[in-house]
Amino acid sequence: MEKFARKCDCCGKGMNEGYYDAGQYYCSDRCLIWGNSNDDIDPDTNHGAYSMEDWRKESDANPDECYWTEWEELDEEEYYDADGNVYS
C-alpha cells in the first residue's frame, strides 16, 4: 500500500504533493479552485468563481500561507492511503 502524508480537503484523496492554502490541503489545480469557489456561482457572470490568478495573488501576498509543496517525510504515527483513509 502506498502511504500519503496528507489528505486533500476537496476530493479526500491521499497526497504527497500539492497546495497548502491557509490551513487547507489541495491535491490539484482543480481541487484548489473548486475548494475555494463559492457554492453559489452565477453561471452568467461567473461571479463567485475562484481562479488560479486569484490564488497567485494570495500566494504573492501571503507566501507563508499559500504555497505548493511536496511532503517527502511521512509521519509513521498518522498517514493516509490513496482513498484518504487515515492510519495510526
N, C-alpha and C positions, 0 to 999 in steps of 0.2 A: 504494500500500500504506500502510495506517495503521501508524504506529510507536507502540510502547508502551515505557514506561520500566522496567517491572518484569514479572516472571512470577509467577503465583500458585503457591505451593508445594503447593497441594492439587490443583487441576484442570489446572495447566500452561498456562493461557491468559495472553495478554499483558494488561497492565493499566496504566492511568494514574491510578487512584484505588483505594483500598481500605485494608485494615488492615495495619499493621506491628505484629507481635506477637512481641517478644523474639527478633528475628533472622529471623522468618518473614514472608512476604507472603501475604495472602489477599484475593481479589477481591470476596468477598461474605460476608454473614452465614452462609450455608450452608457455604461453604468454611472459614470461621473455626471454626465449631462442629465440622464433620467433621474438620478437621485437628488439632483439639485433643482429640477424644474418644478414649478407649482403644479398641483393636481388640476387646476382649472385653467389650462392653456386655451386661449381663444384661437380657434383654427383660422379665423380670418386675418388676425393681426399678428399671430404667433406670440402675443403678449403672455408672459408667464414662463416662456421657454428660456432655458439656460443654455449657454453656448460655450465652446472651448475658448472663445475670445473673452467671455466673462471670467472663466477660470484663470486664464493667463493674467488678467488684470488683478485678480485676487492674489495670485501667486507672486506677482511682482510687488504688490503692496504688503503681503504677509508671507515671506518666504519660509518662515519657521512653522507656519500653519497650513500651507498649501504647497505640496510638492509631490513628485513622482519618485518612487524608491524601489529598491529590492531588499528583501529581508533574507540575508544569507544565513543567519544563525536561527536555529529553531529552538524554542523553549520546549524541552522534553517533558516538562510538567503539564503543559497545555498546548495542544496543536489541533489542526483540523484535517479532515480528509477532503477529497475533491468535491464532495457534496455539501461541505460545510458542517459536518458533524464534528463536535468537539470531543477530544480525548484527553483525559487527565492521568 
